[in-house]
Amino acid sequence: MEPKDAIYTRRSVRSYVMEPLDEATLDRIDGWIKDAKRLTDDPFEYD
């Protein structure tokens, strides 16, 4: 398949796991968010 053909026939495929994340994974994500370099001074929130 040519790249331009793939663009026009693109499909979104998502496969979700319905299990909650463990505490260690949530802590790693939280740490990544807190350590991320801010590109603006705009306030933000996350849950």
PyMOL Python script that loads the backbone (N, CA, C, O; Angstrom):
from pymol import cmd

cmd.read_pdbstr("""\
ATOM      1  N   MET A   1       0.843  -1.179   0.000  1.00  0.00           N
ATOM      2  CA  MET A   1       0.000   0.000   0.000  1.00  0.00           C
ATOM      3  C   MET A   1       0.887   1.240   0.000  1.00  0.00           C
ATOM      4  O   MET A   1       1.868   1.314   0.740  1.00  0.00           O
ATOM      5  N   GLU A   2       0.539   2.193  -0.820  1.00  0.00           N
ATOM      6  CA  GLU A   2       1.249   3.465  -0.880  1.00  0.00           C
ATOM      7  C   GLU A   2       0.827   4.342   0.299  1.00  0.00           C
ATOM      8  O   GLU A   2      -0.318   4.267   0.745  1.00  0.00           O
ATOM      9  N   PRO A   3       1.746   5.175   0.811  1.00  0.00           N
ATOM     10  CA  PRO A   3       1.398   6.041   1.945  1.00  0.00           C
ATOM     11  C   PRO A   3       0.155   6.894   1.699  1.00  0.00           C
ATOM     12  O   PRO A   3      -0.676   7.038   2.595  1.00  0.00           O
ATOM     13  N   LYS A   4       0.015   7.459   0.503  1.00  0.00           N
ATOM     14  CA  LYS A   4      -1.160   8.300   0.240  1.00  0.00           C
ATOM     15  C   LYS A   4      -2.446   7.475   0.290  1.00  0.00           C
ATOM     16  O   LYS A   4      -3.489   7.989   0.694  1.00  0.00           O
ATOM     17  N   ASP A   5      -2.387   6.205  -0.113  1.00  0.00           N
ATOM     18  CA  ASP A   5      -3.571   5.342  -0.022  1.00  0.00           C
ATOM     19  C   ASP A   5      -3.916   5.059   1.436  1.00  0.00           C
ATOM     20  O   ASP A   5      -5.091   4.988   1.799  1.00  0.00           O
ATOM     21  N   ALA A   6      -2.898   4.899   2.263  1.00  0.00           N
ATOM     22  CA  ALA A   6      -3.125   4.638   3.681  1.00  0.00           C
ATOM     23  C   ALA A   6      -3.788   5.840   4.357  1.00  0.00           C
ATOM     24  O   ALA A   6      -4.617   5.671   5.251  1.00  0.00           O
ATOM     25  N   ILE A   7      -3.427   7.038   3.937  1.00  0.00           N
ATOM     26  CA  ILE A   7      -4.023   8.244   4.524  1.00  0.00           C
ATOM     27  C   ILE A   7      -5.524   8.268   4.276  1.00  0.00           C
ATOM     28  O   ILE A   7      -6.300   8.583   5.178  1.00  0.00           O
ATOM     29  N   TYR A   8      -5.928   7.941   3.071  1.00  0.00           N
ATOM     30  CA  TYR A   8      -7.345   8.023   2.718  1.00  0.00           C
ATOM     31  C   TYR A   8      -8.162   6.834   3.219  1.00  0.00           C
ATOM     32  O   TYR A   8      -9.392   6.899   3.240  1.00  0.00           O
ATOM     33  N   THR A   9      -7.505   5.766   3.618  1.00  0.00           N
ATOM     34  CA  THR A   9      -8.231   4.597   4.132  1.00  0.00           C
ATOM     35  C   THR A   9      -7.938   4.363   5.611  1.00  0.00           C
ATOM     36  O   THR A   9      -8.151   3.270   6.134  1.00  0.00           O
ATOM     37  N   ARG A  10      -7.450   5.397   6.268  1.00  0.00           N
ATOM     38  CA  ARG A  10      -7.060   5.287   7.675  1.00  0.00           C
ATOM     39  C   ARG A  10      -8.241   4.870   8.547  1.00  0.00           C
ATOM     40  O   ARG A  10      -9.365   5.336   8.363  1.00  0.00           O
ATOM     41  N   ARG A  11      -7.964   3.998   9.483  1.00  0.00           N
ATOM     42  CA  ARG A  11      -8.973   3.566  10.430  1.00  0.00           C
ATOM     43  C   ARG A  11      -8.402   3.677  11.831  1.00  0.00           C
ATOM     44  O   ARG A  11      -7.212   3.451  12.051  1.00  0.00           O
ATOM     45  N   SER A  12      -9.251   4.024  12.761  1.00  0.00           N
ATOM     46  CA  SER A  12      -8.843   4.115  14.155  1.00  0.00           C
ATOM     47  C   SER A  12      -9.158   2.782  14.829  1.00  0.00           C
ATOM     48  O   SER A  12     -10.292   2.305  14.789  1.00  0.00           O
ATOM     49  N   VAL A  13      -8.143   2.193  15.444  1.00  0.00           N
ATOM     50  CA  VAL A  13      -8.330   0.913  16.122  1.00  0.00           C
ATOM     51  C   VAL A  13      -7.837   1.082  17.553  1.00  0.00           C
ATOM     52  O   VAL A  13      -6.668   1.373  17.806  1.00  0.00           O
ATOM     53  N   ARG A  14      -8.758   0.893  18.465  1.00  0.00           N
ATOM     54  CA  ARG A  14      -8.397   1.033  19.880  1.00  0.00           C
ATOM     55  C   ARG A  14      -8.814  -0.217  20.619  1.00  0.00           C
ATOM     56  O   ARG A  14      -9.894  -0.765  20.396  1.00  0.00           O
ATOM     57  N   SER A  15      -7.963  -0.644  21.477  1.00  0.00           N
ATOM     58  CA  SER A  15      -8.261  -1.817  22.287  1.00  0.00           C
ATOM     59  C   SER A  15      -7.984  -1.441  23.741  1.00  0.00           C
ATOM     60  O   SER A  15      -6.830  -1.308  24.148  1.00  0.00           O
ATOM     61  N   TYR A  16      -9.039  -1.274  24.507  1.00  0.00           N
ATOM     62  CA  TYR A  16      -8.891  -0.839  25.888  1.00  0.00           C
ATOM     63  C   TYR A  16      -8.935  -2.027  26.841  1.00  0.00           C
ATOM     64  O   TYR A  16      -9.673  -2.988  26.624  1.00  0.00           O
ATOM     65  N   VAL A  17      -8.145  -1.946  27.885  1.00  0.00           N
ATOM     66  CA  VAL A  17      -8.194  -2.924  28.960  1.00  0.00           C
ATOM     67  C   VAL A  17      -8.990  -2.266  30.082  1.00  0.00           C
ATOM     68  O   VAL A  17      -8.621  -1.189  30.550  1.00  0.00           O
ATOM     69  N   MET A  18     -10.061  -2.892  30.511  1.00  0.00           N
ATOM     70  CA  MET A  18     -10.971  -2.270  31.458  1.00  0.00           C
ATOM     71  C   MET A  18     -10.555  -2.475  32.919  1.00  0.00           C
ATOM     72  O   MET A  18     -11.370  -2.295  33.824  1.00  0.00           O
ATOM     73  N   GLU A  19      -9.309  -2.846  33.151  1.00  0.00           N
ATOM     74  CA  GLU A  19      -8.812  -3.020  34.515  1.00  0.00           C
ATOM     75  C   GLU A  19      -8.180  -1.720  34.987  1.00  0.00           C
ATOM     76  O   GLU A  19      -7.489  -1.062  34.210  1.00  0.00           O
ATOM     77  N   PRO A  20      -8.398  -1.331  36.246  1.00  0.00           N
ATOM     78  CA  PRO A  20      -7.766  -0.115  36.751  1.00  0.00           C
ATOM     79  C   PRO A  20      -6.245  -0.269  36.817  1.00  0.00           C
ATOM     80  O   PRO A  20      -5.726  -1.371  36.990  1.00  0.00           O
ATOM     81  N   LEU A  21      -5.546   0.851  36.676  1.00  0.00           N
ATOM     82  CA  LEU A  21      -4.086   0.826  36.774  1.00  0.00           C
ATOM     83  C   LEU A  21      -3.668   0.634  38.221  1.00  0.00           C
ATOM     84  O   LEU A  21      -4.340   1.098  39.143  1.00  0.00           O
ATOM     85  N   ASP A  22      -2.552  -0.056  38.409  1.00  0.00           N
ATOM     86  CA  ASP A  22      -2.060  -0.264  39.771  1.00  0.00           C
ATOM     87  C   ASP A  22      -1.447   1.031  40.301  1.00  0.00           C
ATOM     88  O   ASP A  22      -1.125   1.934  39.529  1.00  0.00           O
ATOM     89  N   GLU A  23      -1.294   1.111  41.596  1.00  0.00           N
ATOM     90  CA  GLU A  23      -0.815   2.315  42.268  1.00  0.00           C
ATOM     91  C   GLU A  23       0.573   2.733  41.793  1.00  0.00           C
ATOM     92  O   GLU A  23       0.840   3.927  41.664  1.00  0.00           O
ATOM     93  N   ALA A  24       1.459   1.778  41.531  1.00  0.00           N
ATOM     94  CA  ALA A  24       2.813   2.099  41.071  1.00  0.00           C
ATOM     95  C   ALA A  24       2.778   2.787  39.706  1.00  0.00           C
ATOM     96  O   ALA A  24       3.521   3.741  39.477  1.00  0.00           O
ATOM     97  N   THR A  25       1.934   2.317  38.810  1.00  0.00           N
ATOM     98  CA  THR A  25       1.808   2.926  37.488  1.00  0.00           C
ATOM     99  C   THR A  25       1.239   4.329  37.600  1.00  0.00           C
ATOM    100  O   THR A  25       1.718   5.249  36.937  1.00  0.00           O
ATOM    101  N   LEU A  26       0.220   4.500  38.434  1.00  0.00           N
ATOM    102  CA  LEU A  26      -0.362   5.825  38.642  1.00  0.00           C
ATOM    103  C   LEU A  26       0.668   6.790  39.229  1.00  0.00           C
ATOM    104  O   LEU A  26       0.694   7.966  38.864  1.00  0.00           O
ATOM    105  N   ASP A  27       1.511   6.304  40.129  1.00  0.00           N
ATOM    106  CA  ASP A  27       2.566   7.139  40.708  1.00  0.00           C
ATOM    107  C   ASP A  27       3.591   7.551  39.654  1.00  0.00           C
ATOM    108  O   ASP A  27       4.061   8.689  39.658  1.00  0.00           O
ATOM    109  N   ARG A  28       3.940   6.634  38.752  1.00  0.00           N
ATOM    110  CA  ARG A  28       4.880   6.949  37.671  1.00  0.00           C
ATOM    111  C   ARG A  28       4.303   8.011  36.746  1.00  0.00           C
ATOM    112  O   ARG A  28       5.012   8.933  36.343  1.00  0.00           O
ATOM    113  N   ILE A  29       3.025   7.891  36.406  1.00  0.00           N
ATOM    114  CA  ILE A  29       2.371   8.881  35.548  1.00  0.00           C
ATOM    115  C   ILE A  29       2.331  10.235  36.249  1.00  0.00           C
ATOM    116  O   ILE A  29       2.627  11.263  35.641  1.00  0.00           O
ATOM    117  N   ASP A  30       1.966  10.232  37.529  1.00  0.00           N
ATOM    118  CA  ASP A  30       1.906  11.469  38.307  1.00  0.00           C
ATOM    119  C   ASP A  30       3.281  12.134  38.365  1.00  0.00           C
ATOM    120  O   ASP A  30       3.381  13.353  38.227  1.00  0.00           O
ATOM    121  N   GLY A  31       4.322  11.360  38.565  1.00  0.00           N
ATOM    122  CA  GLY A  31       5.679  11.900  38.598  1.00  0.00           C
ATOM    123  C   GLY A  31       6.088  12.490  37.263  1.00  0.00           C
ATOM    124  O   GLY A  31       6.734  13.537  37.215  1.00  0.00           O
ATOM    125  N   TRP A  32       5.715  11.824  36.175  1.00  0.00           N
ATOM    126  CA  TRP A  32       6.034  12.324  34.842  1.00  0.00           C
ATOM    127  C   TRP A  32       5.350  13.673  34.609  1.00  0.00           C
ATOM    128  O   TRP A  32       5.961  14.599  34.076  1.00  0.00           O
ATOM    129  N   ILE A  33       4.089  13.778  35.006  1.00  0.00           N
ATOM    130  CA  ILE A  33       3.356  15.036  34.825  1.00  0.00           C
ATOM    131  C   ILE A  33       4.005  16.148  35.637  1.00  0.00           C
ATOM    132  O   ILE A  33       4.183  17.257  35.133  1.00  0.00           O
ATOM    133  N   LYS A  34       4.359  15.868  36.884  1.00  0.00           N
ATOM    134  CA  LYS A  34       4.953  16.897  37.741  1.00  0.00           C
ATOM    135  C   LYS A  34       6.338  17.320  37.261  1.00  0.00           C
ATOM    136  O   LYS A  34       6.731  18.469  37.465  1.00  0.00           O
ATOM    137  N   ASP A  35       7.093  16.409  36.622  1.00  0.00           N
ATOM    138  CA  ASP A  35       8.445  16.716  36.161  1.00  0.00           C
ATOM    139  C   ASP A  35       8.495  17.263  34.734  1.00  0.00           C
ATOM    140  O   ASP A  35       9.553  17.696  34.276  1.00  0.00           O
ATOM    141  N   ALA A  36       7.368  17.246  34.033  1.00  0.00           N
ATOM    142  CA  ALA A  36       7.349  17.690  32.638  1.00  0.00           C
ATOM    143  C   ALA A  36       7.640  19.185  32.548  1.00  0.00           C
ATOM    144  O   ALA A  36       7.169  19.973  33.367  1.00  0.00           O
ATOM    145  N   LYS A  37       8.412  19.556  31.554  1.00  0.00           N
ATOM    146  CA  LYS A  37       8.746  20.955  31.348  1.00  0.00           C
ATOM    147  C   LYS A  37       7.510  21.682  30.820  1.00  0.00           C
ATOM    148  O   LYS A  37       6.915  21.273  29.822  1.00  0.00           O
ATOM    149  N   ARG A  38       7.135  22.756  31.496  1.00  0.00           N
ATOM    150  CA  ARG A  38       5.978  23.551  31.084  1.00  0.00           C
ATOM    151  C   ARG A  38       6.362  24.417  29.890  1.00  0.00           C
ATOM    152  O   ARG A  38       7.412  25.059  29.890  1.00  0.00           O
ATOM    153  N   LEU A  39       5.506  24.431  28.875  1.00  0.00           N
ATOM    154  CA  LEU A  39       5.753  25.259  27.696  1.00  0.00           C
ATOM    155  C   LEU A  39       5.096  26.626  27.824  1.00  0.00           C
ATOM    156  O   LEU A  39       5.484  27.572  27.138  1.00  0.00           O
ATOM    157  N   THR A  40       4.090  26.732  28.712  1.00  0.00           N
ATOM    158  CA  THR A  40       3.419  28.001  28.961  1.00  0.00           C
ATOM    159  C   THR A  40       3.174  28.127  30.455  1.00  0.00           C
ATOM    160  O   THR A  40       3.400  27.188  31.219  1.00  0.00           O
ATOM    161  N   ASP A  41       2.714  29.291  30.852  1.00  0.00           N
ATOM    162  CA  ASP A  41       2.344  29.502  32.253  1.00  0.00           C
ATOM    163  C   ASP A  41       0.849  29.290  32.469  1.00  0.00           C
ATOM    164  O   ASP A  41       0.329  29.603  33.539  1.00  0.00           O
ATOM    165  N   ASP A  42       0.164  28.768  31.476  1.00  0.00           N
ATOM    166  CA  ASP A  42      -1.272  28.537  31.580  1.00  0.00           C
ATOM    167  C   ASP A  42      -1.536  27.518  32.693  1.00  0.00           C
ATOM    168  O   ASP A  42      -0.830  26.515  32.804  1.00  0.00           O
ATOM    169  N   PRO A  43      -2.557  27.781  33.513  1.00  0.00           N
ATOM    170  CA  PRO A  43      -2.887  26.817  34.570  1.00  0.00           C
ATOM    171  C   PRO A  43      -3.501  25.547  33.955  1.00  0.00           C
ATOM    172  O   PRO A  43      -4.115  25.601  32.889  1.00  0.00           O
ATOM    173  N   PHE A  44      -3.332  24.426  34.628  1.00  0.00           N
ATOM    174  CA  PHE A  44      -3.938  23.178  34.147  1.00  0.00           C
ATOM    175  C   PHE A  44      -4.258  22.292  35.336  1.00  0.00           C
ATOM    176  O   PHE A  44      -3.708  22.450  36.426  1.00  0.00           O
ATOM    177  N   GLU A  45      -5.158  21.360  35.096  1.00  0.00           N
ATOM    178  CA  GLU A  45      -5.543  20.358  36.109  1.00  0.00           C
ATOM    179  C   GLU A  45      -5.581  18.998  35.435  1.00  0.00           C
ATOM    180  O   GLU A  45      -5.725  18.902  34.216  1.00  0.00           O
ATOM    181  N   TYR A  46      -5.452  17.966  36.222  1.00  0.00           N
ATOM    182  CA  TYR A  46      -5.634  16.617  35.712  1.00  0.00           C
ATOM    183  C   TYR A  46      -6.204  15.744  36.817  1.00  0.00           C
ATOM    184  O   TYR A  46      -5.996  16.004  38.002  1.00  0.00           O
ATOM    185  N   ASP A  47      -6.920  14.713  36.419  1.00  0.00           N
ATOM    186  CA  ASP A  47      -7.520  13.749  37.350  1.00  0.00           C
ATOM    187  C   ASP A  47      -6.944  12.377  37.114  1.00  0.00           C
ATOM    188  O   ASP A  47      -7.319  11.423  37.796  1.00  0.00           O
TER     189      ASP A  47
END
""", "prot")
cmd.dss("prot")
cmd.show_as("cartoon", "prot")
cmd.util.cbc("prot")
cmd.orient("prot")
